[in-house]
Amino acid sequence: MDVELLHEPDGTTVELSNVLLIENEGSVTTGKPFIPGAKVVAEVMEQVKGEKLIVFRYKQKTRYHVKTGHRQKFNRVQITSILPA
């Protein structure tokens, strides 16, 4: 699973506390907006970059054009456990 960059080194354990939904054997618990006390424990595997996006700005008749690119950085994590409230 890829999440936004966490600034954690590889191999560390991270707790994500903003849990929106938990499904357990058919019963679904939703938060409003988050489930209080619920946590997801994950291990950071590596840092990766997303696909390159090309941004091109152009204005006609003024000889204005700018081409730039962007690559978002992500952390690849492996979920080890989900702790309900």
A tleap script that builds the chain and sets N, CA, C and O, in Angstrom:
source leaprc.protein.ff14SB
mol = sequence {
  NMET ASP VAL GLU LEU LEU HIE GLU PRO ASP
  GLY THR THR VAL GLU LEU SER ASN VAL LEU
  LEU ILE GLU ASN GLU GLY SER VAL THR THR
  GLY LYS PRO PHE ILE PRO GLY ALA LYS VAL
  VAL ALA GLU VAL MET GLU GLN VAL LYS GLY
  GLU LYS LEU ILE VAL PHE ARG TYR LYS GLN
  LYS THR ARG TYR HIE VAL LYS THR GLY HIE
  ARG GLN LYS PHE ASN ARG VAL GLN ILE THR
  SER ILE LEU PRO CALA
}
set mol.1.N position { 0.851 -1.166 0.000 }
set mol.1.CA position { 0.000 0.000 0.000 }
set mol.1.C position { 0.898 1.231 0.000 }
set mol.1.O position { 1.903 1.264 0.710 }
set mol.2.N position { 0.550 2.225 -0.777 }
set mol.2.CA position { 1.316 3.464 -0.837 }
set mol.2.C position { 0.577 4.555 -0.081 }
set mol.2.O position { -0.627 4.737 -0.260 }
set mol.3.N position { 1.305 5.285 0.769 }
set mol.3.CA position { 0.756 6.427 1.498 }
set mol.3.C position { 1.657 7.625 1.237 }
set mol.3.O position { 2.782 7.477 0.761 }
set mol.4.N position { 1.154 8.810 1.551 }
set mol.4.CA position { 1.936 10.015 1.364 }
set mol.4.C position { 3.197 9.958 2.221 }
set mol.4.O position { 3.217 9.290 3.254 }
set mol.5.N position { 4.238 10.651 1.799 }
set mol.5.CA position { 5.548 10.582 2.430 }
set mol.5.C position { 5.456 10.866 3.931 }
set mol.5.O position { 4.898 11.885 4.338 }
set mol.6.N position { 6.005 9.962 4.754 }
set mol.6.CA position { 5.935 10.043 6.206 }
set mol.6.C position { 7.231 10.526 6.844 }
set mol.6.O position { 7.244 10.801 8.044 }
set mol.7.N position { 8.320 10.639 6.092 }
set mol.7.CA position { 9.637 11.035 6.586 }
set mol.7.C position { 10.126 10.092 7.683 }
set mol.7.O position { 10.695 10.534 8.681 }
set mol.8.N position { 9.903 8.807 7.495 }
set mol.8.CA position { 10.373 7.774 8.411 }
set mol.8.C position { 11.357 6.882 7.660 }
set mol.8.O position { 11.147 6.599 6.480 }
set mol.9.N position { 12.436 6.429 8.325 }
set mol.9.CA position { 13.369 5.528 7.634 }
set mol.9.C position { 12.754 4.153 7.376 }
set mol.9.O position { 11.766 3.772 8.003 }
set mol.10.N position { 13.352 3.426 6.449 }
set mol.10.CA position { 12.849 2.095 6.092 }
set mol.10.C position { 12.980 1.146 7.274 }
set mol.10.O position { 13.965 1.191 8.011 }
set mol.11.N position { 11.977 0.284 7.452 }
set mol.11.CA position { 12.002 -0.713 8.510 }
set mol.11.C position { 11.384 -0.263 9.827 }
set mol.11.O position { 11.301 -1.066 10.756 }
set mol.12.N position { 10.951 0.981 9.944 }
set mol.12.CA position { 10.341 1.439 11.191 }
set mol.12.C position { 8.855 1.123 11.205 }
set mol.12.O position { 8.243 0.922 10.156 }
set mol.13.N position { 8.279 1.082 12.402 }
set mol.13.CA position { 6.855 0.825 12.586 }
set mol.13.C position { 6.139 2.143 12.823 }
set mol.13.O position { 6.599 2.978 13.602 }
set mol.14.N position { 5.005 2.326 12.146 }
set mol.14.CA position { 4.244 3.567 12.214 }
set mol.14.C position { 2.813 3.252 12.620 }
set mol.14.O position { 2.245 2.259 12.167 }
set mol.15.N position { 2.224 4.091 13.473 }
set mol.15.CA position { 0.821 3.953 13.850 }
set mol.15.C position { 0.020 5.044 13.158 }
set mol.15.O position { 0.319 6.229 13.301 }
set mol.16.N position { -0.995 4.643 12.410 }
set mol.16.CA position { -1.881 5.579 11.729 }
set mol.16.C position { -3.192 5.615 12.512 }
set mol.16.O position { -3.875 4.598 12.634 }
set mol.17.N position { -3.540 6.794 13.043 }
set mol.17.CA position { -4.680 6.863 13.959 }
set mol.17.C position { -5.965 7.378 13.316 }
set mol.17.O position { -7.028 7.269 13.928 }
set mol.18.N position { -5.908 7.927 12.122 }
set mol.18.CA position { -7.113 8.432 11.471 }
set mol.18.C position { -7.770 7.315 10.658 }
set mol.18.O position { -7.588 7.229 9.444 }
set mol.19.N position { -8.538 6.458 11.346 }
set mol.19.CA position { -9.185 5.303 10.716 }
set mol.19.C position { -10.629 5.676 10.398 }
set mol.19.O position { -11.372 6.120 11.274 }
set mol.20.N position { -11.021 5.492 9.135 }
set mol.20.CA position { -12.363 5.858 8.705 }
set mol.20.C position { -13.356 4.713 8.796 }
set mol.20.O position { -14.528 4.944 9.092 }
set mol.21.N position { -12.913 3.467 8.545 }
set mol.21.CA position { -13.829 2.334 8.473 }
set mol.21.C position { -13.099 1.061 8.868 }
set mol.21.O position { -11.935 0.870 8.514 }
set mol.22.N position { -13.789 0.183 9.608 }
set mol.22.CA position { -13.253 -1.130 9.968 }
set mol.22.C position { -14.327 -2.168 9.661 }
set mol.22.O position { -15.484 -2.008 10.049 }
set mol.23.N position { -13.932 -3.243 8.954 }
set mol.23.CA position { -14.840 -4.345 8.647 }
set mol.23.C position { -14.303 -5.587 9.336 }
set mol.23.O position { -13.143 -5.951 9.147 }
set mol.24.N position { -15.151 -6.248 10.146 }
set mol.24.CA position { -14.734 -7.418 10.903 }
set mol.24.C position { -15.808 -8.491 10.772 }
set mol.24.O position { -16.859 -8.406 11.406 }
set mol.25.N position { -15.539 -9.501 9.947 }
set mol.25.CA position { -16.431 -10.645 9.756 }
set mol.25.C position { -17.863 -10.216 9.426 }
set mol.25.O position { -18.820 -10.735 10.001 }
set mol.26.N position { -18.004 -9.273 8.502 }
set mol.26.CA position { -19.326 -8.854 8.065 }
set mol.26.C position { -19.883 -7.648 8.781 }
set mol.26.O position { -20.790 -7.002 8.257 }
set mol.27.N position { -19.380 -7.313 9.958 }
set mol.27.CA position { -19.867 -6.119 10.654 }
set mol.27.C position { -18.961 -4.940 10.292 }
set mol.27.O position { -17.736 -5.029 10.382 }
set mol.28.N position { -19.580 -3.849 9.886 }
set mol.28.CA position { -18.850 -2.662 9.431 }
set mol.28.C position { -19.035 -1.547 10.444 }
set mol.28.O position { -20.157 -1.251 10.854 }
set mol.29.N position { -17.914 -0.919 10.852 }
set mol.29.CA position { -17.942 0.222 11.757 }
set mol.29.C position { -17.398 1.427 11.007 }
set mol.29.O position { -16.286 1.381 10.481 }
set mol.30.N position { -18.175 2.506 10.954 }
set mol.30.CA position { -17.730 3.724 10.291 }
set mol.30.C position { -17.573 4.827 11.315 }
set mol.30.O position { -18.278 4.859 12.323 }
set mol.31.N position { -16.641 5.732 11.049 }
set mol.31.CA position { -16.414 6.854 11.939 }
set mol.31.C position { -17.123 8.095 11.457 }
set mol.31.O position { -17.600 8.161 10.324 }
set mol.32.N position { -17.186 9.081 12.338 }
set mol.32.CA position { -17.841 10.348 12.005 }
set mol.32.C position { -16.938 11.498 12.396 }
set mol.32.O position { -17.246 12.116 13.415 }
set mol.33.N position { -15.888 11.856 11.733 }
set mol.33.CA position { -15.321 11.256 10.532 }
set mol.33.C position { -14.343 10.122 10.831 }
set mol.33.O position { -14.077 9.311 9.944 }
set mol.34.N position { -13.793 10.034 12.059 }
set mol.34.CA position { -12.835 8.981 12.391 }
set mol.34.C position { -13.392 8.109 13.511 }
set mol.34.O position { -14.276 8.530 14.256 }
set mol.35.N position { -12.863 6.882 13.624 }
set mol.35.CA position { -13.246 5.982 14.709 }
set mol.35.C position { -12.328 6.289 15.893 }
set mol.35.O position { -11.114 6.124 15.777 }
set mol.36.N position { -12.874 6.729 17.026 }
set mol.36.CA position { -12.011 7.079 18.161 }
set mol.36.C position { -11.338 5.837 18.754 }
set mol.36.O position { -11.997 4.831 19.016 }
set mol.37.N position { -10.034 5.917 18.958 }
set mol.37.CA position { -9.283 4.834 19.570 }
set mol.37.C position { -8.779 3.771 18.613 }
set mol.37.O position { -7.978 2.927 19.015 }
set mol.38.N position { -9.213 3.780 17.370 }
set mol.38.CA position { -8.774 2.775 16.404 }
set mol.38.C position { -7.425 3.176 15.814 }
set mol.38.O position { -7.158 4.359 15.602 }
set mol.39.N position { -6.572 2.170 15.550 }
set mol.39.CA position { -5.246 2.406 14.999 }
set mol.39.C position { -4.917 1.345 13.959 }
set mol.39.O position { -5.408 0.218 14.021 }
set mol.40.N position { -4.079 1.725 13.005 }
set mol.40.CA position { -3.528 0.793 12.035 }
set mol.40.C position { -2.019 0.822 12.224 }
set mol.40.O position { -1.398 1.880 12.127 }
set mol.41.N position { -1.430 -0.340 12.492 }
set mol.41.CA position { 0.015 -0.442 12.674 }
set mol.41.C position { 0.606 -0.959 11.366 }
set mol.41.O position { 0.191 -1.993 10.844 }
set mol.42.N position { 1.601 -0.204 10.841 }
set mol.42.CA position { 2.198 -0.553 9.557 }
set mol.42.C position { 3.711 -0.431 9.639 }
set mol.42.O position { 4.243 0.309 10.467 }
set mol.43.N position { 4.399 -1.166 8.769 }
set mol.43.CA position { 5.855 -1.121 8.686 }
set mol.43.C position { 6.243 -0.451 7.376 }
set mol.43.O position { 5.732 -0.807 6.314 }
set mol.44.N position { 7.159 0.531 7.454 }
set mol.44.CA position { 7.622 1.246 6.268 }
set mol.44.C position { 8.584 0.343 5.512 }
set mol.44.O position { 9.601 -0.082 6.060 }
set mol.45.N position { 8.265 0.048 4.248 }
set mol.45.CA position { 9.102 -0.826 3.433 }
set mol.45.C position { 10.142 -0.037 2.643 }
set mol.45.O position { 11.328 -0.362 2.697 }
set mol.46.N position { 9.718 0.999 1.905 }
set mol.46.CA position { 10.632 1.776 1.083 }
set mol.46.C position { 9.983 3.093 0.685 }
set mol.46.O position { 8.782 3.291 0.867 }
set mol.47.N position { 10.804 3.997 0.136 }
set mol.47.CA position { 10.303 5.244 -0.409 }
set mol.47.C position { 10.312 5.139 -1.926 }
set mol.47.O position { 11.305 4.722 -2.523 }
set mol.48.N position { 9.196 5.522 -2.546 }
set mol.48.CA position { 9.064 5.430 -3.996 }
set mol.48.C position { 8.534 6.755 -4.540 }
set mol.48.O position { 8.038 7.600 -3.795 }
set mol.49.N position { 8.653 6.914 -5.859 }
set mol.49.CA position { 8.110 8.084 -6.539 }
set mol.49.C position { 6.974 7.651 -7.440 }
set mol.49.O position { 7.012 6.566 -8.020 }
set mol.50.N position { 5.962 8.499 -7.560 }
set mol.50.CA position { 4.825 8.209 -8.413 }
set mol.50.C position { 5.148 8.501 -9.869 }
set mol.50.O position { 6.291 8.808 -10.208 }
set mol.51.N position { 4.146 8.406 -10.723 }
set mol.51.CA position { 4.311 8.682 -12.137 }
set mol.51.C position { 4.594 10.161 -12.358 }
set mol.51.O position { 4.172 11.013 -11.577 }
set mol.52.N position { 5.311 10.448 -13.430 }
set mol.52.CA position { 5.623 11.820 -13.753 }
set mol.52.C position { 4.423 12.493 -14.418 }
set mol.52.O position { 3.836 11.949 -15.354 }
set mol.53.N position { 4.066 13.681 -13.927 }
set mol.53.CA position { 2.985 14.466 -14.498 }
set mol.53.C position { 3.590 15.625 -15.267 }
set mol.53.O position { 4.493 16.296 -14.766 }
set mol.54.N position { 3.117 15.863 -16.450 }
set mol.54.CA position { 3.582 16.969 -17.277 }
set mol.54.C position { 2.572 18.111 -17.154 }
set mol.54.O position { 1.376 17.911 -17.366 }
set mol.55.N position { 3.058 19.312 -16.810 }
set mol.55.CA position { 2.222 20.504 -16.710 }
set mol.55.C position { 2.691 21.465 -17.789 }
set mol.55.O position { 3.859 21.852 -17.809 }
set mol.56.N position { 1.796 21.852 -18.683 }
set mol.56.CA position { 2.156 22.735 -19.792 }
set mol.56.C position { 1.232 23.937 -19.771 }
set mol.56.O position { 0.014 23.794 -19.883 }
set mol.57.N position { 1.816 25.135 -19.626 }
set mol.57.CA position { 1.034 26.374 -19.643 }
set mol.57.C position { 1.303 27.087 -20.961 }
set mol.57.O position { 2.445 27.155 -21.414 }
set mol.58.N position { 0.251 27.617 -21.572 }
set mol.58.CA position { 0.382 28.232 -22.877 }
set mol.58.C position { -0.614 29.372 -23.011 }
set mol.58.O position { -1.788 29.227 -22.670 }
set mol.59.N position { -0.142 30.499 -23.505 }
set mol.59.CA position { -1.027 31.615 -23.841 }
set mol.59.C position { -0.775 31.969 -25.302 }
set mol.59.O position { 0.355 32.240 -25.709 }
set mol.60.N position { -1.833 31.960 -26.063 }
set mol.60.CA position { -1.660 32.195 -27.491 }
set mol.60.C position { -1.386 33.672 -27.776 }
set mol.60.O position { -1.818 34.551 -27.030 }
set mol.61.N position { -0.678 33.923 -28.842 }
set mol.61.CA position { -0.354 35.253 -29.378 }
set mol.61.C position { 0.619 36.048 -28.506 }
set mol.61.O position { 0.911 37.199 -28.829 }
set mol.62.N position { 1.129 35.474 -27.413 }
set mol.62.CA position { 2.071 36.210 -26.566 }
set mol.62.C position { 3.412 35.505 -26.453 }
set mol.62.O position { 4.280 35.958 -25.707 }
set mol.63.N position { 3.603 34.405 -27.175 }
set mol.63.CA position { 4.833 33.614 -27.150 }
set mol.63.C position { 5.172 33.132 -25.731 }
set mol.63.O position { 6.340 33.082 -25.345 }
set mol.64.N position { 4.145 32.784 -24.974 }
set mol.64.CA position { 4.343 32.305 -23.598 }
set mol.64.C position { 4.018 30.826 -23.550 }
set mol.64.O position { 2.899 30.421 -23.863 }
set mol.65.N position { 4.994 30.017 -23.158 }
set mol.65.CA position { 4.756 28.601 -22.902 }
set mol.65.C position { 5.799 28.107 -21.901 }
set mol.65.O position { 6.988 28.410 -22.008 }
set mol.66.N position { 5.317 27.340 -20.927 }
set mol.66.CA position { 6.161 26.783 -19.874 }
set mol.66.C position { 5.813 25.316 -19.717 }
set mol.66.O position { 4.641 24.967 -19.574 }
set mol.67.N position { 6.820 24.451 -19.743 }
set mol.67.CA position { 6.616 23.017 -19.557 }
set mol.67.C position { 7.369 22.596 -18.304 }
set mol.67.O position { 8.585 22.769 -18.223 }
set mol.68.N position { 6.652 22.043 -17.321 }
set mol.68.CA position { 7.261 21.557 -16.089 }
set mol.68.C position { 6.744 20.165 -15.801 }
set mol.68.O position { 5.748 19.727 -16.378 }
set mol.69.N position { 7.430 19.466 -14.900 }
set mol.69.CA position { 7.016 18.125 -14.507 }
set mol.69.C position { 6.978 18.004 -12.989 }
set mol.69.O position { 7.539 18.832 -12.272 }
set mol.70.N position { 6.306 16.955 -12.511 }
set mol.70.CA position { 6.192 16.732 -11.071 }
set mol.70.C position { 6.100 15.238 -10.807 }
set mol.70.O position { 5.392 14.519 -11.510 }
set mol.71.N position { 6.831 14.766 -9.773 }
set mol.71.CA position { 6.708 13.380 -9.307 }
set mol.71.C position { 6.486 13.404 -7.806 }
set mol.71.O position { 7.329 13.897 -7.057 }
set mol.72.N position { 5.348 12.871 -7.361 }
set mol.72.CA position { 5.003 12.829 -5.947 }
set mol.72.C position { 5.776 11.716 -5.267 }
set mol.72.O position { 5.927 10.634 -5.835 }
set mol.73.N position { 6.271 11.964 -4.052 }
set mol.73.CA position { 6.986 10.947 -3.291 }
set mol.73.C position { 6.017 10.238 -2.345 }
set mol.73.O position { 5.147 10.867 -1.742 }
set mol.74.N position { 6.181 8.918 -2.224 }
set mol.74.CA position { 5.324 8.086 -1.393 }
set mol.74.C position { 6.170 7.167 -0.527 }
set mol.74.O position { 7.348 6.944 -0.804 }
set mol.75.N position { 5.552 6.631 0.534 }
set mol.75.CA position { 6.135 5.537 1.301 }
set mol.75.C position { 5.316 4.291 1.015 }
set mol.75.O position { 4.086 4.332 1.058 }
set mol.76.N position { 5.983 3.191 0.726 }
set mol.76.CA position { 5.314 1.910 0.554 }
set mol.76.C position { 5.324 1.238 1.920 }
set mol.76.O position { 6.390 1.005 2.489 }
set mol.77.N position { 4.141 0.923 2.452 }
set mol.77.CA position { 4.014 0.348 3.787 }
set mol.77.C position { 3.317 -1.005 3.695 }
set mol.77.O position { 2.561 -1.276 2.762 }
set mol.78.N position { 3.595 -1.847 4.696 }
set mol.78.CA position { 2.913 -3.128 4.827 }
set mol.78.C position { 2.163 -3.102 6.146 }
set mol.78.O position { 2.756 -2.884 7.202 }
set mol.79.N position { 0.857 -3.326 6.084 }
set mol.79.CA position { 0.025 -3.272 7.291 }
set mol.79.C position { 0.224 -4.559 8.080 }
set mol.79.O position { 0.054 -5.661 7.559 }
set mol.80.N position { 0.592 -4.394 9.360 }
set mol.80.CA position { 0.839 -5.569 10.197 }
set mol.80.C position { -0.372 -5.889 11.068 }
set mol.80.O position { -0.665 -7.064 11.292 }
set mol.81.N position { -1.092 -4.865 11.569 }
set mol.81.CA position { -2.286 -5.155 12.378 }
set mol.81.C position { -3.224 -3.957 12.359 }
set mol.81.O position { -2.814 -2.820 12.123 }
set mol.82.N position { -4.506 -4.251 12.617 }
set mol.82.CA position { -5.533 -3.231 12.740 }
set mol.82.C position { -6.134 -3.375 14.125 }
set mol.82.O position { -6.694 -4.421 14.454 }
set mol.83.N position { -6.023 -2.333 14.943 }
set mol.83.CA position { -6.499 -2.374 16.316 }
set mol.83.C position { -7.799 -1.585 16.428 }
set mol.83.O position { -7.767 -0.357 16.350 }
set mol.84.N position { -8.947 -2.252 16.609 }
set mol.84.CA position { -10.210 -1.522 16.746 }
set mol.84.C position { -10.299 -0.825 18.100 }
set mol.84.O position { -9.515 -1.088 19.012 }
set mol.85.N position { -11.258 0.051 18.199 }
set mol.85.CA position { -11.442 0.830 19.447 }
set mol.85.C position { -11.915 -0.049 20.586 }
set mol.85.O position { -12.119 0.438 21.698 }
savepdb mol mol.pdb
quit
